[in-house]
């Protein structure tokens, strides 16, 4: 099974490892050290060898940071991990702080003392993050100092896992829809138009897309850890551990790509002297900027040039996403049938729920990995956004409660991400009313038509208005981008209250996931992935309008829907969606599941 409950993470990690780190800090003359979650590639999900925050503290969430001072320490997480951090971290050793409100800079400004030296690893911090840290340290009268080696790595020593060396394989044209030569030439032309001679690519997902390759270095994402330099003429240098290079890879990459080892990267950056090099400050650490500036290159700060073309899926990738979701929909139908029948009687634990869902996906014979660790929140655990069950936290299902399950899969032809909230036994009227408010927002965002140039920020309120009218809201984004057999979280598009200047374009895949969370009670979220469609005419209209096509195919729990709260348009919309689910998924499942599906998809 691919599910990882991170049971190796433990509050004792901090007690054991913090003294070792402090010894290494003292040897380098440091009074403090900043430990980010990010690694050298700014990955969201990390290989074990790069999960420094987990080794230092025991915390395994996908966002966070820590500061280790010589006399105290703090760990920083956002609201998603408020419960998990206290389960995994020794709070007598690490003070728990908010990552968003103030965060590390505010802590340094308040706790660092005049004359102190605070160390950081320049390969792990973005330029913007460093500027904030530097300013905070200065206000405290302390100095921020780049250090090599990283004192945490020195303390980790020989017990540190080896860097991953998963084979890198071609991602065939039947899944990518465009060969690498065409991609490199297209992106190279865009570089030239920006006045750049080359781009430094440090995000593994960007290299995976650009060269049509996939790997296995990063859990939950089929990524090869690598860097690349792309020239405006389309030629490229790809820096890849030779142990990952499969026999057919050089021929696949072709003559326009030079394979080199990661050790050659520093010298290669020196070769860019006098050239104009585009680097994305949100995807590349400060070390790259400093190395290029030392080499005499002219650094152009700008968005990763592969991000937008990668986000706009081509017809082959869109059809692949459809097929992946049909396959995934069969697994989801079997799972939801199990929840409604066997699980509703036996009331298994959240861990059993997670394992059973993955088993249904395994049974497709096409599962490559999960796209993230499954969230299965029973009763009050469902109110914890991005909660993840562990053996210490897991609840059993409870009658008269809700079960929220957010999960996804990686298939060669697409990446899925879906959330369903189901009633266990008889739900309360409050649960049903608030579920229906969430559903109304979900339906509004699903059916909207909008003109070219519209951003996700302009659409976000559609998913919230029904909740707002009842004095309710949710504190996460409404939608994130999704890759094509790549990361389940992909920019630059999003649907969120936060301002976003990137307009939604045809081929972009985004989630639609409004929710409601009653602390200590239950959680509700309804999530489908949907792809932005080409502009189409509206009868009597004056402008063609884009829209969304739902990719996810899984029934929405009818027992939680208050029909009287839905308009005729909304009733027709949910009935049409369920009819499509039954027509597409029904033929692929066994008779018992099909019979359940027919009931689950019956017209309202």
Protein Blocks (a to p, Z undefined) as FASTA:
>chain_A
ZZdghlmpcfklmmmmmmmmmmmmmmnopabdcddfbdfkopabdcfklmmmlmmnopac
fbdcddddfkbccddddfklmmmmmmmpcfklmccddfkgoplmlmmmmmpcghiacddd
fklccfklmmmmmmmmmmnopacddddddfklmmnmmmlccddfbdcddddfklnopafk
lmmmmmmmmmmmnopabdcdfbfklmmmmnopadfkbghiacddddddddfkopacdddd
fklpcfklmmmnommbccddfklmmmmmmmmgoiacdddfklpcfklmmmmmmnopacdd
dddfklmmmmmccfklmmmmmmmmmmmmmmmmmmmmmmmmmmmmnopafklmmmmmmmmm
mmnopafbdfbdcdddehjlmmpghiacdfklpccddehiacddddddddfkbccddddd
ddehjadfklmmmmmmmmmmmmmmmmpccdehiafklmmmmmmmmmmmnopacfbdfbdc
ddehiafbdcfbdcdfbdcfbdcdehiacddddddddehiaccddddddddddddddehi
abdcdddddfbdcdddfklpcfklpcfklmmmmmmmmmmmmmmmmmmpcfklmmmmmmmm
pcZZ
